[in-house]
Amino acid sequence: MKVIMFLLLMFKFSFAALIDTKSFDADFKQVVTDEHGKKLKYSGHLKALSPRYVLWEYKTPMKKSIYINPRKITIIEPEIEQVIIRRVSLDFDFLKIINNAKEISKNNYIASIDNTKYLIKIKNSLITSISYKDEFENSVNILFSNQKKNVHISKTIFIPIIPKDYDIIDR
């Protein structure tokens, strides 16, 4: 559940300083560093469409797709042939969270949600990175590249296609 909340927050923050952004498309590299300096590295692609549509496609070290839409989150994990579906509260307000991000210096913003501080870096009105410490005190840094904003993204890509033979966990 913490991963899902993190992904929701990342979507929220991707629009923190970009109020005029209607869509966001980028590659990402995520590095999680534990207290001993051990690093886990992930990479993939993100597509987001206002107000609450997001597709995180993890490519390495394993494939995983996370679909976020206004009513549910669907996680498809091909390597274990499993799908997890979670309902999202209808009163969940992305814009309220976005407005919590405050500029702390030029191109640097900070937001605090549930006692976690997120540092958001911007360059040329595009997000370049988001950093924070997770609930296990791991340092998490997400770097964005090949960013595009306000490009056409069809809502249909946010509809998950679930293979019939996958196990489905619906919560």
Secondary structure, 3 states (H helix, E strand, C coil): CHHHHHHHHHHHHCCCCCCCCCEEEEEEEEEEECCCCCEEEEEEEEEEECCCEEEEEEEECCCEEEEECCCEEEEEEHHHCEEEEEECCCCCCHHHHHCCCEEEECCEEEEEECCEEEEEEEECCEEEEEEEECCCCCEEEEEEEEEEECCCCCHHHHCCCCCCCCEEEEC
